[in-house]
Amino acid sequence: MRRPRALATVALAGMLVLSGTCTSTAQDRPAAASAGDGGGLSGVAACPGLEGFSCGTLTVPLDHSGSVQGRLDLRVATADNVRAPKGVLLFLTGGPGQPGVPFVEGLSKKLTPLLKDYRLVMIDQRGTGAGALQCPQLQQEMGSSDLTPPTARAVRDCAAAIGPDRRFYSTSDTVADLELLRQALGVRKMTLDGVSYGTYTAEQYALAYPQHVARLVLDSVVPQTGYDPMDRAAMRAAPRVLTAACEAIGCRTDPAADLAEVVATYDNGVDVLDALTTWEFVDPDYAAVIDALHQAAGGDPAALRGLIAGVRQGSAATAEELSQGLHASTLCLDGRYPWGRSDTPVTGRREALEKAAADLTPADYGPFDAATATGLGSMLSCLHWPRTPVPPLPPEHRRLPGVPVLLLGGDRDLSTPVEWLYDQKKLTPRARVVVVPGAAHSVQSRAASDKGRQAVFDFLLRR
């Protein structure tokens, strides 16, 4: 659900892009008769080049109801300390669309203090990794962004390429896969650590299977009520984030005023918001963005246009790194839009979106505008997505189970603003909140400060 870039697939300013190494394929074999028929992990062997971990395959039904035939093979990496005293730590990456197994090596280094007590497990969720859902044109147009607007044709071609099976790539399907993974691992409970969209997946698992959750770490929180396709929290948070960043680097401009002037003058709110939410992966102080905004507000947009073009180029990603086909499939199944959900007829959606735009006020979008709120990539993807049956969503105000939960965020994060973290806190009975000053998205893996990581260690290692 929003900000699927967690753990950084953005190949910008020398940032490393990790590619998938595993497969997930649908095969023409009979589906399992029930969701409990997971069959364990097969083909388990040492992960190539990764000491202390074994890789295997979890075979799951394409359709957990058993009505449609087919299976998916999902790659899983498990630490070899099977008898870890605190059990399984399942780490869930972002997206929707990002694999898990390729990140095991990097994550295990970040989480080293935990690995004597926990057995780290990561999975390539359905539709990700080397067998990712493939939509070449949509992938080219959007890369690793969920804000860059796609063309209607790319969206429709993607849905057609996936075909009717696109209805089996919701978060609820992934949650059912994770329950089969728990059974295959032979454990009664798991601790889940999710980043970005991974927090939403962890929340949905906890709501569906509360008896099987020991603790939750939710880093860069997407609330369980789902993401807002208009991104209003991020638009309203941008002045706060840019002002704090400006103060940190001692700049003498007013980036909030510059931002408002730029959007009003150049009518480029979507491009600017896309650049801002990508730039936090490069520099949470936003120094280059603040300078470019100031120049553009003064009448010289060249630097800002170059920065936006560089962000678009640097956001390129393959489907194996972040599948836009899976991204669209999941968001359109999970999301609530001005026209309803994806089972709503396509005819009439545009009119509903235009009505929603007309009802917006500056209190909704801050220094941006209604055109920004209704013109973002995720919104347009699902506007053009063909009519598709959708699964039921959990009640919006159902609370998480009463297990210990750490809500972790960075105050410079525009991908999942801390306002979302506090929204989730209202639905979390045993929440501990840690907000790291100066940190942006994905605190555990990307923050310069150790405050967030130490909070995770303290939370998971205490008795």
C-alpha distance (Angstrom), angle and dihedral (degrees) to the residues before:
residue distance angle dihedral
M1 . . .
R2 3.47 . .
R3 3.66 129.2 .
P4 3.47 100.6 19.1
R5 3.73 91.6 175.5
A6 3.82 90.6 88.6
L7 3.84 112.2 142.9
A8 3.79 88.4 26.1
T9 3.70 123.8 -91.8
V10 3.78 89.0 169.8
A11 3.80 107.8 117.2
L12 3.78 95.8 -153.6
A13 3.79 130.8 134.3
G14 3.76 93.5 1.6
M15 3.81 96.0 -49.3
L16 3.79 113.3 157.4
V17 3.77 119.2 -113.2
L18 3.80 114.6 -153.0
S19 3.77 117.6 -150.9
G20 3.77 127.3 -149.2
T21 3.78 120.6 -100.9
C22 3.77 101.1 -174.1
T23 3.79 140.2 76.6
S24 3.78 136.2 -126.1
T25 3.79 116.2 179.6
A26 3.77 137.3 171.4
Q27 3.80 111.8 -129.8
D28 3.79 132.9 -169.4
R29 3.78 96.2 -111.6
P30 3.79 125.1 122.0
A31 3.77 113.3 -83.5
A32 3.78 119.5 -115.1
A33 3.75 114.3 -87.7
S34 3.79 91.0 -129.6
A35 3.79 139.5 11.2
G36 3.78 89.3 -108.6
D37 3.80 93.1 67.0
G38 3.81 98.7 91.7
G39 3.79 99.0 142.8
G40 3.82 93.9 -145.7
L41 3.79 124.0 -103.7
S42 3.77 117.3 -43.4
G43 3.79 132.8 -160.6
V44 3.79 93.1 23.6
A45 3.81 113.3 -178.5
A46 3.77 138.7 142.7
C47 3.81 111.5 -64.9
P48 3.82 107.4 -111.1
G49 3.79 110.3 -103.7
L50 3.80 93.6 -3.3
E51 3.77 115.0 105.9
G52 3.78 117.5 -149.9
F53 3.82 96.7 19.4
S54 3.78 134.4 95.2
C55 3.79 125.4 -155.5
G56 3.78 125.8 -148.6
T57 3.79 143.3 150.8
L58 3.78 129.8 -97.1
T59 3.80 111.0 -157.2
V60 3.80 113.6 -153.2
P61 3.81 135.1 172.3
L62 3.79 116.2 -94.2
D63 3.81 86.0 -139.7
H64 3.80 113.1 33.4
S65 3.80 90.6 -159.3
G66 3.81 89.5 63.2
S67 3.81 93.1 -129.1
V68 3.81 95.3 115.0
Q69 3.79 122.9 48.0
G70 3.77 122.6 -124.9
R71 3.77 141.4 83.9
L72 3.76 137.2 -136.7
D73 3.79 125.7 -142.6
L74 3.79 110.3 -145.8
R75 3.79 121.0 -167.9
V76 3.81 116.6 -128.9
A77 3.81 131.8 -171.0
T78 3.80 118.2 -157.9
A79 3.79 130.2 -176.5
D80 3.78 112.8 -117.6
N81 3.84 95.4 -125.5
V82 3.80 92.3 97.7
R83 3.81 92.9 169.2
A84 3.81 96.5 51.6
P85 3.84 105.3 159.4
K86 3.82 95.5 -127.7
G87 3.80 95.3 41.5
V88 3.79 131.4 -136.4
L89 3.81 123.6 -1.5
L90 3.80 106.2 -164.3
F91 3.81 109.9 -162.5
L92 3.82 114.8 -157.6
T93 3.79 120.3 -159.4
G94 3.79 128.1 -150.2
G95 3.74 138.2 -97.6
P96 2.88 124.7 59.3
G97 3.78 82.6 -107.5
Q98 3.79 107.5 38.1
P99 3.82 121.5 116.7
G100 3.79 123.3 -134.3
V101 3.78 110.2 -152.2
P102 3.84 96.2 65.9
F103 3.81 88.9 60.2
V104 3.80 97.3 53.0
E105 3.79 95.9 96.1
G106 3.80 95.1 49.6
L107 3.79 94.3 41.9
S108 3.79 93.8 48.2
K109 3.80 89.1 57.9
K110 3.80 91.8 50.8
L111 3.81 91.9 47.2
T112 3.82 98.1 41.4
P113 3.84 95.4 127.9
L114 3.80 89.5 60.3
L115 3.76 100.0 47.8
K116 3.80 98.6 84.5
D117 3.78 90.4 57.3
Y118 3.81 100.8 34.1
R119 3.78 135.2 48.8
L120 3.82 104.6 -133.0
V121 3.82 114.1 -140.9
M122 3.82 128.3 -178.6
I123 3.80 130.3 -179.5
D124 3.78 137.8 -164.4
Q125 3.78 98.1 -126.3
R126 3.80 118.3 -137.3
G127 3.80 112.5 -69.5
T128 3.82 95.4 21.0
G129 3.80 138.2 97.0
A130 3.79 125.8 30.8
G131 3.82 90.2 -22.3
A132 3.81 92.9 48.5
L133 3.78 121.9 150.7
Q134 3.79 104.3 -88.8
C135 3.81 122.9 -139.5
P136 3.83 105.1 156.4
Q137 3.81 100.2 -172.8
L138 3.79 95.4 42.2
Q139 3.81 88.9 46.2
Q140 3.79 90.8 52.4
E141 3.79 93.2 47.8
M142 3.81 98.3 46.1
G143 3.82 106.0 24.5
S144 3.80 107.3 176.0
S145 3.81 95.4 -22.3
D146 3.76 127.9 103.0
L147 3.81 93.1 -168.5
T148 3.81 103.0 54.0
P149 3.83 106.0 102.9
P150 3.82 113.9 -117.2
T151 3.77 126.0 -152.7
A152 3.79 117.7 -101.6
R153 3.79 90.6 -121.3
A154 3.81 93.0 55.0
V155 3.79 90.0 52.0
R156 3.80 94.6 47.8
D157 3.80 92.4 45.1
C158 3.79 89.7 51.4
A159 3.79 93.4 51.8
A160 3.82 90.3 47.0
A161 3.82 91.8 50.0
I162 3.80 92.0 52.7
G163 3.78 91.1 42.5
P164 3.80 127.3 -170.7
D165 3.82 90.7 -27.1
R166 3.81 88.2 76.0
R167 3.80 87.1 89.4
F168 3.82 89.4 70.0
Y169 3.81 97.2 64.5
S170 3.79 102.4 78.6
T171 3.79 124.2 124.6
S172 3.80 88.7 -106.4
D173 3.83 88.8 60.9
T174 3.80 90.1 51.3
V175 3.80 90.4 47.9
A176 3.82 89.6 54.8
D177 3.81 88.5 50.2
L178 3.82 90.1 53.2
E179 3.78 90.6 52.9
L180 3.81 89.1 54.2
L181 3.80 87.7 49.4
R182 3.81 90.4 54.2
Q183 3.79 90.1 51.3
A184 3.80 91.5 47.3
L185 3.80 90.2 52.1
G186 3.80 89.9 51.5
V187 3.80 96.9 -130.3
R188 3.79 129.8 133.4
K189 3.81 96.3 -146.1
M190 3.78 138.1 17.4
T191 3.78 134.0 -158.9
L192 3.81 109.6 -133.8
D193 3.79 124.4 -152.7
G194 3.80 112.9 -173.7
V195 3.80 132.8 -179.8
S196 3.82 122.8 -156.3
Y197 3.83 107.6 -40.3
G198 3.81 84.5 9.9
T199 3.81 87.8 68.4
Y200 3.80 90.3 57.1
T201 3.80 90.9 49.1
A202 3.81 90.6 49.1
E203 3.80 91.3 49.1
Q204 3.80 92.1 49.8
Y205 3.81 90.9 48.8
A206 3.81 90.2 50.7
L207 3.80 90.9 50.5
A208 3.81 92.3 48.6
Y209 3.82 98.0 40.7
P210 3.82 107.9 21.2
Q211 3.80 92.0 157.2
H212 3.81 90.6 62.6
V213 3.82 98.8 52.4
A214 3.81 122.3 93.2
R215 3.83 100.9 174.3
L216 3.79 139.1 -16.3
V217 3.80 130.9 -141.2
L218 3.80 110.6 -167.6
D219 3.81 111.5 -171.2
S220 3.83 118.4 -174.3
V221 3.76 92.7 3.3
V222 3.77 128.7 -129.5
P223 3.81 104.1 -171.6
Q224 3.78 119.0 -119.2
T225 3.82 89.0 -116.3
G226 3.81 87.7 70.1
Y227 3.77 137.5 -111.9
D228 3.79 125.2 -57.7
P229 3.83 109.5 -119.5
M230 3.81 88.6 -155.0
D231 3.81 90.5 57.1
R232 3.78 92.0 -142.6
A233 3.81 95.3 157.9
A234 3.81 91.3 55.6
M235 3.80 92.9 47.4
R236 3.79 91.7 50.4
A237 3.81 91.8 44.5
A238 3.82 95.6 52.1
P239 3.85 95.8 85.2
R240 3.82 91.0 49.5
V241 3.79 92.9 48.8
L242 3.81 95.9 44.9
T243 3.81 92.7 46.2
A244 3.81 91.8 51.4
A245 3.81 90.8 47.2
C246 3.81 90.9 49.0
E247 3.79 91.3 52.3
A248 3.81 90.9 49.2
I249 3.80 93.8 55.6
G250 3.80 95.0 37.8
C251 3.78 96.9 -118.0
R252 3.79 118.8 167.9
T253 3.79 99.9 -145.2
D254 3.80 132.1 91.3
P255 3.81 102.9 -120.1
A256 3.81 93.2 -178.1
A257 3.81 91.4 57.4
D258 3.81 90.8 42.3
L259 3.81 90.8 52.1
A260 3.79 92.4 52.1
E261 3.80 91.3 47.7
V262 3.80 93.3 48.9
V263 3.81 94.8 50.4
A264 3.80 91.9 46.6
T265 3.81 93.5 46.6
Y266 3.79 102.7 40.8
D267 3.83 102.5 26.9
N268 3.80 89.4 -134.9
G269 3.79 103.2 128.3
V270 3.81 95.8 134.4
D271 3.81 92.7 51.4
V272 3.80 92.5 46.3
L273 3.81 94.8 47.8
D274 3.81 90.3 47.0
A275 3.82 90.1 51.4
L276 3.81 93.0 47.3
T277 3.79 94.8 50.7
T278 3.79 91.0 47.7
W279 3.79 96.4 44.4
E280 3.79 92.9 62.0
F281 3.81 87.0 72.7
V282 3.80 89.0 57.8
D283 3.81 102.2 38.0
P284 3.83 124.2 -3.6
D285 3.82 87.6 -161.8
Y286 3.84 88.6 65.2
A287 3.80 89.8 -148.1
A288 3.80 97.2 155.2
V289 3.80 91.6 44.0
I290 3.80 92.9 50.5
D291 3.80 91.0 51.1
A292 3.81 93.1 46.2
L293 3.81 91.9 49.0
H294 3.80 91.0 51.0
Q295 3.79 92.5 50.8
A296 3.81 91.6 47.6
A297 3.81 92.2 48.1
G298 3.81 87.0 53.5
G299 3.79 91.5 54.6
D300 3.81 103.2 -90.8
P301 3.84 110.1 102.0
A302 3.82 96.4 168.3
A303 3.82 96.5 102.2
L304 3.80 92.8 45.9
R305 3.79 92.6 48.6
G306 3.78 90.2 49.8
L307 3.79 91.2 49.3
I308 3.81 91.8 50.1
A309 3.81 90.9 48.7
G310 3.80 90.5 48.6
V311 3.80 91.5 50.6
R312 3.79 91.2 51.8
Q313 3.79 91.9 49.3
G314 3.79 93.2 44.2
S315 3.80 92.8 48.8
A316 3.80 92.6 66.5
A317 3.79 112.0 128.2
T318 3.77 136.9 167.0
A319 3.78 122.1 -120.9
E320 3.80 88.3 -109.4
E321 3.81 88.7 60.5
L322 3.81 96.5 42.1
S323 3.78 119.2 -9.9
Q324 3.80 112.7 -141.4
G325 3.80 88.4 -169.0
L326 3.78 90.6 60.3
H327 3.79 90.2 39.3
A328 3.80 93.1 57.3
S329 3.81 94.0 40.0
T330 3.80 92.8 54.5
L331 3.79 98.9 39.9
C332 3.78 92.5 48.3
L333 3.81 91.9 49.3
D334 3.80 95.0 44.5
G335 3.78 102.2 36.6
R336 3.78 135.9 94.5
Y337 3.79 113.6 -143.4
P338 3.81 136.6 -178.9
W339 3.82 88.0 -94.3
G340 3.79 94.7 45.7
R341 3.81 121.8 -107.9
S342 3.79 134.1 -30.7
D343 3.78 93.0 -83.0
T344 3.82 87.1 69.3
P345 3.83 114.2 103.7
V346 3.81 113.0 -98.7
T347 3.79 90.3 -128.3
G348 3.78 106.5 86.3
R349 3.81 97.3 23.1
R350 3.81 93.6 103.7
E351 3.79 91.7 51.7
A352 3.80 90.9 50.4
L353 3.80 90.1 50.4
E354 3.80 92.1 50.0
K355 3.79 90.6 50.0
A356 3.80 90.4 50.8
A357 3.81 89.7 50.9
A358 3.79 91.0 52.0
D359 3.81 90.5 52.9
L360 3.83 94.3 54.7
T361 3.80 122.1 103.1
P362 3.84 132.6 -168.5
A363 3.79 87.5 -95.8
D364 3.81 86.7 67.8
Y365 3.80 100.3 48.6
G366 3.81 106.9 21.4
P367 3.82 113.6 -157.9
F368 3.81 91.9 -2.4
D369 3.80 126.4 71.4
A370 3.79 142.8 -122.2
A371 3.81 91.3 -93.3
T372 3.80 89.0 60.8
A373 3.79 92.8 49.1
T374 3.79 93.1 51.9
G375 3.82 99.0 35.4
L376 3.80 103.2 60.5
G377 3.78 121.8 124.2
S378 3.79 99.1 -112.1
M379 3.78 91.2 49.5
L380 3.81 93.4 49.5
S381 3.81 93.1 44.9
C382 3.77 90.9 58.2
L383 3.80 93.0 39.3
H384 3.82 88.5 64.4
W385 3.83 97.6 32.9
P386 3.81 109.8 116.8
R387 3.76 119.2 -108.8
T388 3.80 107.3 -78.5
P389 3.82 133.4 176.1
V390 3.79 110.5 -105.2
P391 3.80 132.1 -153.0
P392 3.80 120.9 -119.7
L393 3.80 116.0 -91.7
P394 3.81 123.6 -135.1
P395 3.82 115.9 -102.3
E396 3.81 107.6 -78.8
H397 3.79 96.8 -125.7
R398 3.78 101.1 40.1
R399 3.80 109.2 128.3
L400 3.80 126.4 -126.0
P401 3.80 115.8 -105.1
G402 3.78 116.6 -86.6
V403 3.81 96.8 -97.8
P404 3.83 122.4 124.8
V405 3.82 110.1 -82.1
L406 3.80 128.8 -172.0
L407 3.81 114.0 -155.0
L408 3.80 107.5 -160.9
G409 3.79 128.5 -176.6
G410 3.78 146.5 150.3
D411 3.79 120.6 -121.1
R412 3.85 91.0 -136.9
D413 3.80 94.0 55.4
L414 3.80 114.9 121.2
S415 3.80 94.5 165.4
T416 3.80 91.3 67.3
P417 3.82 105.0 6.8
V418 3.80 118.0 -148.1
E419 3.79 87.1 -114.7
W420 3.82 85.9 75.1
L421 3.80 89.8 52.2
Y422 3.80 90.2 57.0
D423 3.80 90.7 46.6
Q424 3.80 88.3 57.1
K425 3.79 91.7 46.2
K426 3.82 89.0 65.9
L427 3.82 88.7 61.9
T428 3.81 96.6 41.8
P429 3.82 115.1 85.9
R430 3.82 97.0 -167.3
A431 3.78 102.5 33.4
R432 3.78 126.6 156.7
V433 3.82 112.3 -167.6
V434 3.82 124.7 -151.7
V435 3.81 119.1 175.0
V436 3.81 114.3 -176.0
P437 3.83 115.0 -146.0
G438 3.78 113.7 -127.9
A439 3.80 93.9 12.3
A440 3.79 124.2 120.5
H441 3.80 131.1 -170.9
S442 3.82 123.6 -13.9
V443 3.78 100.0 18.4
Q444 3.81 97.7 -170.1
S445 3.78 95.7 55.4
R446 3.80 104.5 27.2
A447 3.81 113.6 27.1
A448 3.80 116.6 110.3
S449 3.80 89.6 -147.1
D450 3.81 119.4 75.8
K451 3.81 91.7 -146.3
G452 3.80 94.5 98.6
R453 3.79 96.3 43.7
Q454 3.80 91.0 47.4
A455 3.79 89.4 51.1
V456 3.81 88.8 54.5
F457 3.81 92.0 48.7
D458 3.80 92.4 48.5
F459 3.80 92.0 46.5
L460 3.81 96.1 48.7
L461 3.79 98.6 39.1
R462 3.79 99.4 47.0
R463 3.77 115.6 99.7
